[in-house]
Structure formats: C-alpha cells, structure tokens
Amino acid sequence: MFENITPGHPTETSISNLLSLIGKPTRIQILMVIHEQEACVCHLETVLGLRQATISQHLMVMRKAGLVITHRDGRHIFYWLARPELVDLLEQAASIIGSDLNALRSLSSRPISGCPCPQCNPEMDPKLTCQTNAHKKRR
C-alpha cells in the first residue's frame, strides 16, 4: 500500500493523493524511464537533463510513498517501479488529452548515447561509471 494513501480514506481522497504524488512532469518522466528497466540516478540525469539533486528529491518522495523501489549494486543505487500499472494510468491520461504516446514511451529507450551508467556502458570500468555527469557539472 502506498504510504501517503492510507486505508480508511474515502476512495476519492486516495485517488487524489496518488494523482498529487505523480502529478509533476519530472515524476512522470522518471516513472516512464524506469518502467521497463531499473535505472540509476546518473542515467536519469542523462535522459532528463536535470541535476542529480533535483532527481534525488523526486525519487525520495516517490520512494517514501511506495511508488519506487531501490536496490544497491556496489556504489550504484537502482530504482524501479513498485507498481508497473502506474504506466498504464499515465498512458491512458496521455491518450485522453491527445498526446503522442511514442514521445512518452521513448523515455524508456536504452542505451542512451553518452550515458555513463553501467547499463548503457557495461564495458566501462565500474569505478568510472556515473562520474561523467558529475565531472561535466563541475566545469
């Protein structure tokens, strides 16, 4: 059960809470990126073009709410959807408003050129993965 959507609330309140949680464009983008395959923050930085701190704040909210799950692999933390049916909801919403579903779905395509994550660059030294984005930002 989602933490922020507690039992005992009327159904419409629970639905409203869920929609509020996912109702930010960045959160929708994150959910679309991780719906087919888990991703680390550096992958999300590359795909979304946002700072690590911004992405981490959104992930923290969604993690506390039970929308995303994490696991650690060495120094990397990977995120994936706890409830994959959320993507169906997002796709239905896009369809209702007449948006291009392909643009929404394209967020999950892999590998991404120039992405330093271990999934897009498995041949890269694990000690160097996810450092490219941080190095670019320091310049």
HELIX and SHEET records of a PDB file:
HELIX    1   1 THR A   11  ILE A   22  1                                  12    
HELIX    2   2 PRO A   25  VAL A   33  1                                   9    
HELIX    3   3 VAL A   41  LEU A   48  1                                   8    
HELIX    4   4 GLN A   52  LYS A   64  1                                  13    
HELIX    5   5 GLU A   85  ILE A   96  1                                  12    
HELIX    6   6 LEU A  101  ARG A  105  1                                   5    
HELIX    7   7 SER A  106  SER A  108  5                                   3    
HELIX    8   8 THR A  132  ARG A  138  1                                   7    
SHEET    1   A 3 ALA A  39  CYS A  40  0                                        
SHEET    2   A 3 HIS A  76  LEU A  81 -1                                        
SHEET    3   A 3 VAL A  68  ASP A  73 -1                                        
END                                                                             
